[in-house]
Amino acid sequence: MDEVADGAAAAPVVVGFDGSQGGTAALSFAVAEARLRRAPLVVVSAWRAPVSEYVYAAAHEHLADPPAHRRDAEQLVRSALADTSGAADLATSVELPEGDPGPALVRRSEGAALLVVGSRGRGSATTMLLGSVSSECVRLARCPVVVLGQGAAATT
């Protein structure tokens, strides 16, 4: 991990990624920002098995397969990182918490240099300027937040 001039470890740039257009723009911006700051990159991609799977599993006495959903989320992140210019040069970690992304990103913002999110993800509120996750991050994050609009060009 790179170090800042006073010898302390550089605080990471944290990015929320969900595979959406906004998430992809956020990832590109976060990679460029981490490179500029010589900071590590932390990609957070929260996941959850669909409720219908749990209902079906409960009705049929089988368990839903959360590890499969976690693997899908990890594959989505790894693929996006491979496609993002400059990401290979960074110290990068991937975090895949189960549950809602807003609280996970707010928790991870503790000690971060910057939190980057898209303005809207894959939710159904497509007419809103800010989705629920980006709004929660702006209100509650413990570090500066960058919110990229849907039309944001990827930076490299």
C-alpha positions as CSV (number, residue, x, y, z in Angstrom):
1,M,0.0,0.0,0.0
2,D,1.3,3.5,-0.8
3,E,2.1,5.8,2.1
4,V,1.6,9.5,2.4
5,A,4.6,11.8,3.2
6,D,4.2,11.6,7.0
7,G,4.4,7.8,6.9
8,A,0.7,7.2,7.7
9,A,-1.1,4.8,5.4
10,A,-3.2,6.6,2.8
11,A,-6.9,6.5,3.5
12,P,-8.8,4.5,0.8
13,V,-11.1,5.7,-1.9
14,V,-14.3,3.7,-1.4
15,V,-16.8,3.2,-4.3
16,G,-20.2,1.7,-4.3
17,F,-20.7,-0.6,-7.4
18,D,-23.9,-2.4,-8.5
19,G,-23.3,-3.0,-12.2
20,S,-25.5,-0.1,-13.3
21,Q,-24.4,2.7,-15.6
22,G,-24.0,5.0,-12.6
23,G,-22.1,2.4,-10.8
24,T,-19.7,1.9,-13.7
25,A,-19.1,5.7,-13.9
26,A,-18.5,5.8,-10.2
27,L,-16.0,3.0,-10.5
28,S,-14.1,4.7,-13.2
29,F,-14.1,8.0,-11.3
30,A,-12.9,6.2,-8.1
31,V,-10.1,4.5,-9.9
32,A,-8.9,7.8,-11.4
33,E,-9.2,9.5,-8.0
34,A,-7.3,6.7,-6.1
35,R,-4.5,6.9,-8.7
36,L,-4.3,10.6,-8.3
37,R,-4.2,10.3,-4.5
38,R,-2.0,7.3,-4.5
39,A,-4.6,5.6,-2.3
40,P,-5.9,2.1,-2.2
41,L,-9.3,1.4,-3.7
42,V,-12.1,-0.4,-1.9
43,V,-15.1,-1.6,-4.0
44,V,-18.2,-2.3,-2.1
45,S,-21.0,-4.3,-3.7
46,A,-23.8,-5.2,-1.4
47,W,-26.0,-8.1,-2.5
48,R,-29.1,-9.9,-1.4
49,A,-30.8,-13.1,-2.5
50,P,-34.3,-12.2,-3.9
51,V,-37.0,-12.4,-1.3
52,S,-38.9,-14.8,-3.6
53,E,-36.0,-17.3,-3.2
54,Y,-36.3,-17.3,0.6
55,V,-40.1,-17.7,0.4
56,Y,-39.7,-20.6,-2.0
57,A,-37.0,-22.1,0.1
58,A,-39.1,-21.9,3.3
59,A,-42.1,-23.4,1.6
60,H,-40.0,-26.3,0.3
61,E,-37.7,-26.8,3.2
62,H,-34.6,-26.0,1.2
63,L,-32.2,-23.2,1.8
64,A,-31.7,-20.4,-0.7
65,D,-28.2,-20.2,-2.0
66,P,-26.7,-16.9,-0.7
67,P,-23.2,-18.0,-1.6
68,A,-24.2,-18.1,-5.3
69,H,-25.5,-14.5,-5.1
70,R,-22.3,-13.5,-3.4
71,R,-20.2,-15.2,-6.1
72,D,-22.3,-13.4,-8.8
73,A,-21.7,-10.1,-7.1
74,E,-18.0,-10.8,-6.9
75,Q,-17.8,-11.8,-10.5
76,L,-19.6,-8.6,-11.6
77,V,-17.1,-6.5,-9.6
78,R,-14.0,-8.4,-10.9
79,S,-15.2,-8.1,-14.5
80,A,-15.8,-4.4,-14.1
81,L,-12.4,-3.9,-12.5
82,A,-10.8,-5.8,-15.4
83,D,-12.6,-3.5,-17.9
84,T,-11.7,-0.3,-16.1
85,S,-8.5,1.5,-17.2
86,G,-5.9,2.0,-14.5
87,A,-7.5,-0.4,-12.0
88,A,-4.9,-3.0,-12.3
89,D,-2.2,-0.6,-11.0
90,L,-4.0,0.0,-7.7
91,A,-4.1,-1.8,-4.4
92,T,-7.7,-2.9,-4.6
93,S,-10.0,-4.8,-2.2
94,V,-13.5,-5.9,-2.8
95,E,-16.1,-6.1,0.0
96,L,-19.4,-7.9,-0.6
97,P,-21.7,-7.3,2.4
98,E,-25.1,-9.0,2.4
99,G,-27.9,-6.5,2.7
100,D,-28.8,-3.0,1.8
101,P,-26.0,-1.0,0.1
102,G,-26.7,2.4,1.9
103,P,-25.9,1.3,5.4
104,A,-22.9,-0.8,4.2
105,L,-21.4,2.2,2.3
106,V,-22.0,4.5,5.3
107,R,-20.3,2.1,7.6
108,R,-17.4,1.7,5.2
109,S,-17.0,5.5,4.8
110,E,-15.5,5.6,8.3
111,G,-11.8,6.4,7.8
112,A,-12.1,6.8,4.0
113,A,-10.7,9.7,2.1
114,L,-13.6,9.7,-0.3
115,L,-16.8,7.8,-1.0
116,V,-18.0,7.6,-4.7
117,V,-21.5,6.5,-5.7
118,G,-23.7,6.8,-8.8
119,S,-26.8,9.0,-8.4
120,R,-29.1,6.1,-9.1
121,G,-28.5,2.4,-9.3
122,R,-30.8,-0.4,-10.4
123,G,-33.8,0.7,-8.3
124,S,-37.2,1.6,-9.7
125,A,-37.2,5.3,-8.9
126,T,-35.8,6.4,-12.3
127,T,-37.3,9.9,-12.3
128,M,-35.5,11.0,-9.1
129,L,-32.2,12.9,-9.2
130,L,-30.8,11.0,-6.3
131,G,-31.7,7.4,-5.4
132,S,-32.1,6.2,-1.9
133,V,-28.6,4.9,-1.6
134,S,-26.8,8.0,-2.9
135,S,-29.1,10.2,-0.7
136,E,-28.3,8.1,2.4
137,C,-24.6,8.4,1.6
138,V,-24.7,12.2,1.2
139,R,-26.6,12.5,4.5
140,L,-24.7,10.0,6.7
141,A,-21.3,9.3,5.3
142,R,-18.3,10.0,7.5
143,C,-16.1,11.4,4.6
144,P,-16.6,13.5,1.6
145,V,-19.0,12.0,-1.0
146,V,-18.9,12.3,-4.8
147,V,-22.2,11.5,-6.6
148,L,-22.0,11.0,-10.3
149,G,-25.1,11.6,-12.4
150,Q,-26.5,9.1,-14.8
151,G,-24.9,10.8,-17.8
152,A,-21.4,11.2,-16.2
153,A,-18.6,10.3,-18.5
154,A,-16.1,7.8,-17.2
155,T,-12.8,9.4,-16.3
156,T,-9.5,7.7,-16.8
